[in-house]
Amino acid sequence: MVISIMSMLLMNIPRWVIFIPDQYVNNTKGTYINVNGNLELTPLKGLSFKSVISATLNNSRAGTFLGAQCNANLPTYASSPHASILNSYTRGYTWENILSYNKTIAENHSIGGTFCDLLES
């Protein structure tokens, strides 16, 4: 049974209840990759070196289609039918290096130092 919009309005059924097949498509796809690695070395007694690296990749595509009979979610700047694609690609890394030295003198005293370096993109 087909009900027209006019008869729906006369029956007080809201217009947004209507579902018309193939009039709205949201095709969004994305990929996110995060890779981490670390290395820790102790070349001499009291001296240690630690390096930590992290890399991320993010790729996404959002495609939408609004058909000629679609009136919901239509941007104010667009006419019907309307299609749009939004592509996004980001990448980044963090690399942290820590060099530490600790020395105990005469069992009651200790001396130490730390040098840190951080690179980000």
Contacts in CASP RR format, 6 or more apart in sequence:
PFRMAT RR
TARGET T0000
AUTHOR 0000-0000-0000
METHOD contacts of the structure
MODEL  1
MVISIMSMLLMNIPRWVIFIPDQYVNNTKGTYINVNGNLELTPLKGLSFK
SVISATLNNSRAGTFLGAQCNANLPTYASSPHASILNSYTRGYTWENILS
YNKTIAENHSIGGTFCDLLES
5 15 0 8 1.000
5 18 0 8 1.000
8 15 0 8 1.000
8 17 0 8 1.000
8 18 0 8 1.000
9 15 0 8 1.000
15 71 0 8 1.000
16 72 0 8 1.000
20 69 0 8 1.000
20 70 0 8 1.000
22 67 0 8 1.000
23 66 0 8 1.000
23 67 0 8 1.000
23 68 0 8 1.000
23 69 0 8 1.000
23 70 0 8 1.000
24 64 0 8 1.000
24 65 0 8 1.000
24 66 0 8 1.000
24 67 0 8 1.000
24 70 0 8 1.000
24 72 0 8 1.000
24 73 0 8 1.000
25 63 0 8 1.000
25 64 0 8 1.000
25 65 0 8 1.000
26 62 0 8 1.000
26 63 0 8 1.000
26 64 0 8 1.000
27 62 0 8 1.000
27 63 0 8 1.000
27 64 0 8 1.000
27 65 0 8 1.000
28 60 0 8 1.000
28 61 0 8 1.000
28 62 0 8 1.000
28 63 0 8 1.000
29 60 0 8 1.000
29 61 0 8 1.000
30 58 0 8 1.000
30 59 0 8 1.000
30 60 0 8 1.000
30 61 0 8 1.000
31 57 0 8 1.000
31 58 0 8 1.000
31 59 0 8 1.000
31 60 0 8 1.000
32 56 0 8 1.000
32 57 0 8 1.000
32 58 0 8 1.000
33 56 0 8 1.000
33 57 0 8 1.000
33 58 0 8 1.000
34 54 0 8 1.000
34 55 0 8 1.000
34 56 0 8 1.000
35 54 0 8 1.000
35 55 0 8 1.000
35 56 0 8 1.000
36 52 0 8 1.000
36 53 0 8 1.000
36 54 0 8 1.000
37 52 0 8 1.000
37 53 0 8 1.000
37 54 0 8 1.000
38 50 0 8 1.000
38 51 0 8 1.000
38 52 0 8 1.000
38 53 0 8 1.000
39 50 0 8 1.000
39 51 0 8 1.000
40 48 0 8 1.000
40 49 0 8 1.000
40 50 0 8 1.000
40 51 0 8 1.000
41 48 0 8 1.000
41 49 0 8 1.000
41 50 0 8 1.000
42 48 0 8 1.000
42 49 0 8 1.000
43 49 0 8 1.000
46 100 0 8 1.000
46 101 0 8 1.000
46 102 0 8 1.000
46 103 0 8 1.000
47 99 0 8 1.000
47 100 0 8 1.000
47 101 0 8 1.000
48 99 0 8 1.000
48 100 0 8 1.000
48 101 0 8 1.000
49 97 0 8 1.000
49 98 0 8 1.000
49 99 0 8 1.000
49 100 0 8 1.000
50 97 0 8 1.000
50 98 0 8 1.000
50 100 0 8 1.000
51 95 0 8 1.000
51 96 0 8 1.000
51 97 0 8 1.000
51 98 0 8 1.000
52 94 0 8 1.000
52 95 0 8 1.000
52 96 0 8 1.000
53 93 0 8 1.000
53 94 0 8 1.000
53 95 0 8 1.000
53 96 0 8 1.000
54 93 0 8 1.000
54 94 0 8 1.000
54 95 0 8 1.000
55 91 0 8 1.000
55 92 0 8 1.000
55 93 0 8 1.000
56 90 0 8 1.000
56 91 0 8 1.000
56 92 0 8 1.000
56 93 0 8 1.000
57 90 0 8 1.000
57 91 0 8 1.000
57 92 0 8 1.000
58 88 0 8 1.000
58 89 0 8 1.000
58 90 0 8 1.000
58 91 0 8 1.000
59 88 0 8 1.000
59 89 0 8 1.000
60 87 0 8 1.000
60 88 0 8 1.000
60 89 0 8 1.000
61 85 0 8 1.000
61 86 0 8 1.000
61 87 0 8 1.000
61 88 0 8 1.000
62 85 0 8 1.000
62 86 0 8 1.000
63 83 0 8 1.000
63 84 0 8 1.000
63 85 0 8 1.000
63 86 0 8 1.000
64 82 0 8 1.000
64 83 0 8 1.000
64 84 0 8 1.000
65 81 0 8 1.000
65 82 0 8 1.000
65 83 0 8 1.000
66 73 0 8 1.000
66 74 0 8 1.000
66 78 0 8 1.000
66 80 0 8 1.000
66 81 0 8 1.000
66 82 0 8 1.000
66 83 0 8 1.000
67 80 0 8 1.000
67 81 0 8 1.000
67 82 0 8 1.000
68 80 0 8 1.000
68 81 0 8 1.000
69 80 0 8 1.000
70 80 0 8 1.000
70 81 0 8 1.000
71 80 0 8 1.000
74 80 0 8 1.000
74 82 0 8 1.000
75 82 0 8 1.000
78 84 0 8 1.000
91 121 0 8 1.000
92 120 0 8 1.000
92 121 0 8 1.000
93 119 0 8 1.000
93 120 0 8 1.000
93 121 0 8 1.000
94 118 0 8 1.000
94 119 0 8 1.000
94 120 0 8 1.000
94 121 0 8 1.000
95 118 0 8 1.000
95 119 0 8 1.000
95 120 0 8 1.000
96 116 0 8 1.000
96 117 0 8 1.000
96 118 0 8 1.000
96 119 0 8 1.000
97 116 0 8 1.000
97 117 0 8 1.000
97 118 0 8 1.000
98 114 0 8 1.000
98 115 0 8 1.000
98 116 0 8 1.000
98 117 0 8 1.000
99 114 0 8 1.000
99 115 0 8 1.000
99 116 0 8 1.000
100 112 0 8 1.000
100 113 0 8 1.000
100 114 0 8 1.000
100 115 0 8 1.000
101 112 0 8 1.000
101 113 0 8 1.000
101 114 0 8 1.000
102 110 0 8 1.000
102 111 0 8 1.000
102 112 0 8 1.000
102 113 0 8 1.000
103 110 0 8 1.000
103 111 0 8 1.000
103 112 0 8 1.000
104 110 0 8 1.000
105 111 0 8 1.000
END
